[in-house]
């Protein structure tokens, strides 16, 4: 069946399950304790949506996800005018 579709000019591309480009080009840093995710789960979700999760705030950081008891990364994000979101906003962003 796929061969016949190709003969008809249909461009068939494989898509990796769970992958998306929703967050393509976006870089996230996580700080503090998240309730709905482990740190690894949150990083995995970001990466599965095409984003990057890094450990430190830089000029390339687009979002700081601030959980409970955020650390020094919060102050660094404020200095660099990085968009700071809480866990609820993060969940909304990744589910859009």
C-alpha positions in Angstrom: 0.0 0.0 0.0 2.8 2.4 0.9 4.5 1.6 -2.4 1.4 2.5 -4.3 1.0 5.8 -2.5 4.7 6.7 -3.3 4.0 5.9 -7.0 1.1 8.4 -6.8 3.5 11.1 -5.5 2.6 11.0 -1.8 5.6 12.0 0.3 5.7 9.6 3.2 7.8 10.7 6.2 8.3 8.8 9.4 7.7 10.7 12.6 9.2 9.7 15.9 6.4 9.0 18.3 6.1 11.6 21.0 8.3 14.1 19.1 7.0 17.6 18.3 8.5 20.9 17.3 6.2 22.9 19.6 9.1 24.3 21.6 11.6 24.4 18.8 14.4 26.9 19.5 13.3 27.4 23.1 15.7 26.9 26.0 14.5 26.1 29.5 16.1 26.1 32.9 14.4 24.4 35.9 14.9 25.5 39.5 13.2 24.6 42.7 10.9 21.6 43.4 8.3 20.7 40.9 5.2 18.9 42.1 3.8 17.2 38.9 7.2 16.2 37.4 10.6 14.9 38.5 13.4 17.0 37.0 14.1 14.3 34.5 10.5 14.0 33.4 10.3 17.8 32.9 13.5 17.8 30.8 12.2 14.8 28.8 9.0 16.6 28.1 10.8 19.8 27.0 13.1 17.8 24.7 10.2 15.7 23.3 8.6 18.9 22.2 11.8 20.2 20.4 13.1 22.4 23.2 16.4 22.3 25.2 16.8 22.0 28.9 20.0 23.3 30.4 21.3 23.5 33.9 22.3 27.1 34.0 20.8 30.5 33.1 22.4 32.3 30.2 21.6 34.8 27.5 20.2 32.0 25.4 17.7 31.0 28.1 14.1 31.7 27.1 12.2 30.4 30.2 13.0 29.7 33.8 10.6 27.3 35.3 10.5 28.1 39.0 9.2 25.5 41.4 9.0 25.7 45.2 12.1 27.0 46.9 13.9 28.3 43.8 17.6 28.8 44.1 20.1 31.3 42.8 19.0 30.7 39.2 15.9 32.8 39.9 18.0 35.9 40.7 20.2 35.2 37.6 17.1 34.9 35.4 15.8 38.3 36.7 19.1 40.0 36.0 19.0 38.7 32.4 15.3 39.5 31.9 14.5 35.8 31.3 10.8 35.0 31.3 10.0 33.3 34.6 7.1 30.9 34.8 5.7 28.7 37.5 4.8 25.0 37.2 1.2 25.7 36.3 2.2 28.0 33.4 4.8 25.4 32.3 2.1 22.7 32.2 -0.1 25.0 30.1 2.8 25.8 27.8 3.7 22.1 27.1 0.0 21.1 26.6 -1.0 23.8 24.1 
